Amino acid sequence: MSGIAAALALLIADPVILGADQVPLTGESEPQDIIQTRDDGHERMTVPVAVEGSGPYRFLIDTGSQRTIVSSALASNLKLAPGPTVRVIGIAGSDHVATAQVGQMAFGEQTLFGLTVPLLEDQHMGADGIVGTDSLQDRRVLLDFARDTIAIGDARTLGGNRGYEIVVRARRKSGQLIMTDAMIDGVRTNVVIDTGASVTVANRALQRALREKRFGQATLASVTGQTLVADVGFARELRIAGLNINNILLAFADTPAFAQLDLEKRPAIFLGMRELRAFNRVAIDFDTRRVMFDVEKSTPRIPPLDF
């Protein structure tokens, strides 16, 4: 294997440097928004978003990104007011980037106000922008792969916990939810659901614990435009609260994203869309810190590899 263009949309921005408050929601929003999605070619889902009343533009809903992001081209076209330069940490390293002020951003029936957003190149993101966890903290994100939709709302209006065979309690770190109950080939592993990543990225601590022998290398591409070489291997089994998924593709890399979440010394993964699509539905509830999985009656099937 010569390499994989992972096109990861993971981005972690330093909230202290950004100085951005949590974005308030309008009181007029409906309790849930159901948005038809598009496949961006990397197994990820995009949704239509309006910025300053213009659009719609194509944004990723990315639970691996702590901040909402806009492309530099879109910011220029809309003549967004510039903000301070900030440091961001992506899957392949850190960089200093410009920011812009967004007065209003809307997707579905939900409207966000007063964002300070990092600016990145659309060719690296594969979209016009990213909706990050800073805009989702009081909400549940429901990925329905059977219907190819994303629903955003509160737990009650999205059906509560009905129909989910697996409900996992997670801990919160820097706005992201980390599941600590998972096992990969017998090794206890921390798991972050990353809807912006096409493949699952693992840290070197997990690679050492698995005594994994690589069968190739891959090039991981970050939204910052940087790249990182990773070892590629397979795990036989991922277990989450009793659920078994077989043949997990892992890209082992020394990415600073794990260190940002204090996960560099313990086995950990960012669980990407290839594995998530094994389920009918996945619900990420930021309000109650729960991640829920709706499993098919048959054993979950992982999509085939496409190199």
KATA-V398389 format. One record per residue. RES is the residue in one letter. OMEGA is omega in degrees with one decimal (none if undefined). NEAR is the number of other C-alpha atoms within 10 Angstrom. Layout:
BEGIN
res:RES omega:OMEGA near:NEAR
res:RES omega:OMEGA near:NEAR
END
This chain:
BEGIN
res:M omega:-177.1 near:9
res:S omega:179.0 near:8
res:G omega:177.5 near:15
res:I omega:172.8 near:18
res:A omega:-172.6 near:15
res:A omega:179.2 near:20
res:A omega:-176.3 near:24
res:L omega:177.7 near:30
res:A omega:177.5 near:31
res:L omega:172.2 near:28
res:L omega:177.0 near:28
res:I omega:-179.1 near:24
res:A omega:-178.3 near:24
res:D omega:-176.1 near:17
res:P omega:178.6 near:17
res:V omega:178.7 near:9
res:I omega:-179.7 near:12
res:L omega:-179.6 near:19
res:G omega:-178.0 near:11
res:A omega:175.3 near:15
res:D omega:174.5 near:12
res:Q omega:-173.5 near:15
res:V omega:177.8 near:16
res:P omega:177.3 near:13
res:L omega:177.1 near:14
res:T omega:176.8 near:12
res:G omega:-176.5 near:9
res:E omega:-176.8 near:9
res:S omega:172.6 near:13
res:E omega:-177.4 near:14
res:P omega:176.3 near:16
res:Q omega:175.9 near:20
res:D omega:176.2 near:19
res:I omega:-171.0 near:16
res:I omega:174.6 near:18
res:Q omega:-174.6 near:15
res:T omega:173.8 near:23
res:R omega:173.8 near:17
res:D omega:-175.2 near:12
res:D omega:179.8 near:14
res:G omega:178.0 near:10
res:H omega:-179.9 near:18
res:E omega:-177.3 near:20
res:R omega:-178.5 near:26
res:M omega:174.7 near:25
res:T omega:-178.8 near:27
res:V omega:176.8 near:23
res:P omega:-178.0 near:18
res:V omega:173.9 near:25
res:A omega:178.7 near:17
res:V omega:-178.1 near:21
res:E omega:178.6 near:14
res:G omega:-179.7 near:11
res:S omega:178.2 near:12
res:G omega:11.5 near:11
res:P omega:175.8 near:14
res:Y omega:-174.2 near:16
res:R omega:-179.8 near:20
res:F omega:170.0 near:28
res:L omega:165.4 near:29
res:I omega:-168.2 near:27
res:D omega:179.0 near:27
res:T omega:174.1 near:28
res:G omega:-179.3 near:26
res:S omega:179.3 near:27
res:Q omega:-175.9 near:23
res:R omega:171.7 near:28
res:T omega:-170.1 near:25
res:I omega:174.8 near:24
res:V omega:178.3 near:26
res:S omega:179.7 near:24
res:S omega:178.5 near:21
res:A omega:179.5 near:14
res:L omega:178.5 near:18
res:A omega:178.7 near:21
res:S omega:-179.0 near:12
res:N omega:-178.4 near:8
res:L omega:-179.9 near:13
res:K omega:178.9 near:11
res:L omega:179.4 near:17
res:A omega:-178.7 near:13
res:P omega:174.7 near:17
res:G omega:-178.4 near:16
res:P omega:171.0 near:16
res:T omega:-177.6 near:15
res:V omega:175.0 near:20
res:R omega:176.5 near:18
res:V omega:178.5 near:20
res:I omega:178.1 near:22
res:G omega:-176.4 near:26
res:I omega:-174.3 near:26
res:A omega:179.9 near:25
res:G omega:-179.6 near:18
res:S omega:-179.7 near:18
res:D omega:174.0 near:14
res:H omega:-175.9 near:13
res:V omega:175.6 near:15
res:A omega:173.8 near:15
res:T omega:175.9 near:25
res:A omega:178.1 near:23
res:Q omega:177.5 near:18
res:V omega:-179.7 near:21
res:G omega:-175.6 near:15
res:Q omega:175.5 near:15
res:M omega:-175.7 near:18
res:A omega:169.9 near:18
res:F omega:-171.3 near:20
res:G omega:177.5 near:19
res:E omega:-175.7 near:16
res:Q omega:179.4 near:19
res:T omega:178.7 near:20
res:L omega:-176.7 near:18
res:F omega:167.9 near:18
res:G omega:180.0 near:15
res:L omega:164.9 near:23
res:T omega:-168.8 near:24
res:V omega:170.5 near:26
res:P omega:179.3 near:27
res:L omega:178.6 near:24
res:L omega:-177.5 near:24
res:E omega:-176.6 near:18
res:D omega:-179.4 near:18
res:Q omega:176.9 near:13
res:H omega:178.6 near:18
res:M omega:-172.4 near:25
res:G omega:-178.1 near:22
res:A omega:177.9 near:19
res:D omega:179.8 near:25
res:G omega:-177.6 near:29
res:I omega:169.6 near:30
res:V omega:-175.6 near:24
res:G omega:-174.9 near:26
res:T omega:176.3 near:23
res:D omega:179.6 near:21
res:S omega:-173.1 near:21
res:L omega:-168.3 near:26
res:Q omega:-180.0 near:18
res:D omega:-171.7 near:17
res:R omega:168.2 near:20
res:R omega:174.0 near:26
res:V omega:-178.2 near:26
res:L omega:176.3 near:22
res:L omega:178.5 near:25
res:D omega:-174.7 near:18
res:F omega:178.5 near:17
res:A omega:-178.7 near:10
res:R omega:-179.1 near:11
res:D omega:179.1 near:15
res:T omega:169.5 near:18
res:I omega:174.8 near:23
res:A omega:179.7 near:20
res:I omega:-178.5 near:26
res:G omega:176.4 near:22
res:D omega:-173.4 near:21
res:A omega:-175.6 near:22
res:R omega:-177.6 near:11
res:T omega:176.9 near:13
res:L omega:172.5 near:19
res:G omega:-179.7 near:9
res:G omega:-178.8 near:12
res:N omega:-179.0 near:16
res:R omega:174.7 near:9
res:G omega:179.6 near:12
res:Y omega:179.2 near:16
res:E omega:-176.5 near:14
res:I omega:174.6 near:16
res:V omega:-174.0 near:15
res:V omega:174.8 near:17
res:R omega:-178.3 near:16
res:A omega:172.7 near:22
res:R omega:-176.9 near:14
res:R omega:175.8 near:14
res:K omega:178.7 near:11
res:S omega:177.1 near:14
res:G omega:-179.4 near:20
res:Q omega:-179.9 near:23
res:L omega:-178.0 near:24
res:I omega:175.8 near:24
res:M omega:-176.3 near:20
res:T omega:-173.9 near:18
res:D omega:-173.5 near:16
res:A omega:175.8 near:20
res:M omega:173.6 near:19
res:I omega:-177.4 near:24
res:D omega:177.0 near:15
res:G omega:-179.4 near:13
res:V omega:177.6 near:15
res:R omega:-170.1 near:18
res:T omega:172.3 near:24
res:N omega:-175.2 near:22
res:V omega:171.5 near:23
res:V omega:176.4 near:21
res:I omega:-176.2 near:23
res:D omega:-178.8 near:27
res:T omega:178.2 near:26
res:G omega:-178.1 near:31
res:A omega:179.2 near:27
res:S omega:179.2 near:23
res:V omega:-179.9 near:28
res:T omega:-179.6 near:24
res:V omega:-179.2 near:28
res:A omega:178.9 near:29
res:N omega:-177.2 near:26
res:R omega:176.9 near:24
res:A omega:176.7 near:19
res:L omega:178.9 near:22
res:Q omega:178.3 near:22
res:R omega:-178.9 near:12
res:A omega:179.5 near:15
res:L omega:-174.1 near:15
res:R omega:-172.5 near:9
res:E omega:171.9 near:16
res:K omega:-176.9 near:12
res:R omega:173.3 near:15
res:F omega:177.2 near:10
res:G omega:176.6 near:13
res:Q omega:179.7 near:17
res:A omega:173.7 near:19
res:T omega:177.1 near:20
res:L omega:-178.9 near:23
res:A omega:-179.7 near:23
res:S omega:176.5 near:24
res:V omega:176.3 near:23
res:T omega:-177.9 near:27
res:G omega:178.4 near:17
res:Q omega:178.4 near:15
res:T omega:-177.5 near:18
res:L omega:178.1 near:15
res:V omega:-179.5 near:18
res:A omega:170.4 near:24
res:D omega:-178.7 near:22
res:V omega:176.8 near:24
res:G omega:177.7 near:20
res:F omega:166.6 near:15
res:A omega:-178.1 near:16
res:R omega:-171.5 near:14
res:E omega:169.7 near:16
res:L omega:178.9 near:22
res:R omega:176.1 near:18
res:I omega:178.6 near:20
res:A omega:176.9 near:15
res:G omega:177.3 near:12
res:L omega:-179.3 near:15
res:N omega:171.7 near:14
res:I omega:-175.0 near:20
res:N omega:172.8 near:18
res:N omega:-179.2 near:14
res:I omega:176.3 near:19
res:L omega:-177.2 near:20
res:L omega:172.2 near:23
res:A omega:-177.4 near:28
res:F omega:-175.1 near:25
res:A omega:173.8 near:23
res:D omega:-178.5 near:20
res:T omega:178.0 near:23
res:P omega:179.0 near:19
res:A omega:177.5 near:23
res:F omega:-180.0 near:23
res:A omega:-179.8 near:12
res:Q omega:179.2 near:16
res:L omega:-177.9 near:15
res:D omega:-178.6 near:11
res:L omega:-175.7 near:19
res:E omega:-175.8 near:19
res:K omega:178.9 near:12
res:R omega:178.7 near:16
res:P omega:-176.4 near:23
res:A omega:176.1 near:27
res:I omega:162.4 near:25
res:F omega:-173.9 near:25
res:L omega:-172.9 near:24
res:G omega:-171.9 near:25
res:M omega:178.8 near:22
res:R omega:179.6 near:21
res:E omega:-179.2 near:22
res:L omega:-179.2 near:25
res:R omega:172.1 near:20
res:A omega:-175.8 near:20
res:F omega:171.5 near:20
res:N omega:-178.7 near:19
res:R omega:171.5 near:23
res:V omega:178.9 near:23
res:A omega:177.5 near:24
res:I omega:-174.9 near:24
res:D omega:-177.7 near:24
res:F omega:-177.5 near:24
res:D omega:-177.3 near:13
res:T omega:179.3 near:17
res:R omega:177.5 near:18
res:R omega:173.1 near:20
res:V omega:-173.8 near:23
res:M omega:-176.4 near:20
res:F omega:173.6 near:24
res:D omega:-171.8 near:19
res:V omega:173.4 near:18
res:E omega:178.8 near:13
res:K omega:175.1 near:7
res:S omega:179.5 near:6
res:T omega:178.8 near:13
res:P omega:-178.5 near:18
res:R omega:178.2 near:15
res:I omega:176.4 near:18
res:P omega:179.7 near:13
res:P omega:176.2 near:7
res:L omega:178.9 near:7
res:D omega:-177.3 near:6
res:F omega:none near:8
END
